[in-house]
């Protein structure tokens, strides 16, 4: 298998496996702000049309915690993200105020919160929501939908949020970005 190294400053960097298997790709930031990607010849790089995994260089700082399961399912810093609908337009970035609809569930499927038809707004990067949302909503496009599986450490921690969320509870959120500014 041929090893390749590419240096790119693409706004969107998408890595897709031909076999949809786990991909571990070494990445490094280059001094000019671009991203250096080492990859095997069975992995292709595509811009713009499939799952937008990386959107800014700051998003790459913890690249060792990225795991790719398929073109639509990946893990970022412990949050498992399933892109169920990509949406359209530019991706959300830190500093944007996003409007979302959501349903929050425990791992057993019990719904503990839902926005219903109303929307919930928050500013990305302002740490006004659980860390798992900051990680999982970043990069979503208008109309985009994701299912986020968030470990307790990136949600409500060891104590939970009694009586609604038990201690050390991993959570699942179905999130739709309605708009952002």
C-alpha positions in Angstrom: 0.0 0.0 0.0 1.3 3.4 -1.0 1.6 6.0 1.8 0.9 9.6 0.8 1.3 13.0 2.5 -0.8 15.9 1.4 -0.7 19.5 2.8 -3.9 21.4 2.3 -5.8 24.4 3.7 -9.2 23.2 2.5 -12.0 24.7 4.4 -13.6 21.2 4.6 -11.5 18.1 4.9 -13.3 14.9 4.5 -11.8 11.5 4.8 -13.8 8.6 3.6 -12.8 4.9 3.7 -13.7 2.7 0.7 -14.7 0.0 3.2 -16.4 2.3 5.7 -14.0 1.0 8.4 -12.3 2.8 11.2 -9.7 5.2 9.9 -6.8 6.4 12.0 -5.1 9.2 10.1 -2.2 11.1 11.4 -2.7 14.9 11.1 -0.4 17.8 11.9 -0.8 21.5 11.8 1.8 23.2 9.5 3.2 26.7 10.4 1.2 28.4 7.6 -2.1 27.2 9.2 -2.7 24.4 6.7 -3.3 20.8 7.7 -0.8 18.0 6.8 -2.6 14.7 6.3 -0.8 11.3 6.0 -3.1 8.7 4.5 -3.1 5.3 2.8 -4.0 5.0 -0.9 -7.4 3.4 0.0 -8.6 6.6 1.6 -9.9 9.5 -0.6 -10.1 13.2 0.2 -13.2 15.0 -0.9 -14.2 18.6 -0.4 -17.7 19.9 0.2 -20.2 17.2 -0.6 -20.1 14.6 2.1 -19.7 14.8 5.9 -17.8 17.9 6.9 -15.6 16.6 9.6 -13.1 19.4 10.1 -14.0 23.0 9.7 -11.2 25.1 11.3 -7.7 24.5 12.4 -8.6 25.0 16.0 -11.0 22.1 15.6 -8.0 19.9 14.8 -6.0 20.7 17.9 -7.1 17.4 19.6 -6.8 15.4 16.4 -5.7 12.3 18.3 -9.2 11.9 19.6 -10.8 11.6 16.2 -12.1 8.2 15.1 -13.9 7.6 11.8 -16.4 4.8 11.5 -17.9 5.7 8.1 -18.6 8.7 6.0 -21.6 9.6 8.3 -20.5 8.4 11.7 -17.4 9.6 13.5 -16.2 10.4 17.0 -14.7 13.8 18.1 -13.2 14.1 21.6 -15.4 11.3 22.9 -18.7 12.4 21.3 -20.0 10.0 18.8 -21.6 11.9 15.9 -24.0 10.4 13.4 -24.8 12.8 10.6 -28.3 11.8 9.6 -28.8 14.8 7.3 -26.0 17.2 6.2 -28.0 20.3 5.6 -27.1 23.1 3.2 -24.8 26.1 3.0 -21.8 27.0 5.2 -21.1 25.1 8.5 -21.6 26.7 11.8 -18.5 28.1 13.6 -17.5 29.3 17.0 -19.1 32.7 17.6 -22.3 31.8 15.7 -25.6 31.8 17.6 -27.3 28.6 16.6 -31.0 27.8 16.8 -31.7 24.1 17.3 -34.5 21.7 17.9 -33.6 18.7 20.0 -34.7 15.6 21.8 -32.6 14.3 24.7 -32.7 10.7 25.8 -31.0 8.4 28.3 -29.3 5.3 26.8 -32.4 3.2 27.7 -34.4 5.4 25.3 -36.3 7.4 27.9 -36.8 11.0 26.8 -35.8 13.5 29.5 -36.2 16.7 27.5 -37.3 17.9 24.0 -37.7 21.3 22.4 -40.8 20.2 20.4 -41.7 22.8 17.8 -39.9 25.6 19.7 -36.2 26.3 19.1 -33.3 26.7 21.6 -30.5 29.2 20.9 -27.0 29.3 22.1 -23.6 30.8 21.0 -21.1 28.3 20.0 -17.9 28.6 22.0 -19.5 30.5 24.9 -19.8 27.4 27.1 -23.5 28.0 27.9 -24.4 24.4 27.1 -22.9 21.0 27.9 -19.5 20.4 26.3 -20.9 17.5 24.2 -23.2 20.0 22.5 -20.3 22.4 21.8 -18.4 19.6 20.2 -21.3 17.9 18.4 -23.1 21.0 17.0 -19.9 22.7 15.7 -19.8 22.4 11.9 -23.4 21.6 11.4 -25.2 23.3 8.5 -28.7 24.9 8.3 -31.2 22.0 8.1 -28.5 19.6 9.3 -29.4 16.8 11.7 -27.2 14.7 13.9 -27.5 12.1 16.6 -24.9 12.9 19.4 -24.0 10.2 21.9 -22.3 12.1 24.7 -20.4 10.5 27.6 -21.3 11.6 31.1 -18.0 13.6 31.5 -19.1 15.9 28.6 -22.7 16.1 29.8 -23.7 16.4 33.5 -20.8 14.5 35.0 -20.7 12.1 37.9 -23.5 13.9 39.8 -26.0 14.0 36.9 -28.9 16.4 37.1 -31.4 14.8 39.6 -34.1 13.8 39.3 -34.1 14.0 35.5 -30.6 12.7 34.7 -29.1 10.1 36.9 -25.4 10.1 38.0 -22.8 9.2 35.4 -25.4 9.1 32.6 -24.3 9.0 29.0 -26.8 10.9 26.9 -28.2 10.7 23.3 -29.4 13.9 21.6 -31.1 14.2 18.2 -30.3 17.7 17.1 -31.4 19.8 14.1 -29.9 23.2 13.3 -32.8 25.4 12.2 -30.6 28.5 11.7 -27.5 30.3 12.8 -26.1 33.9 12.6 
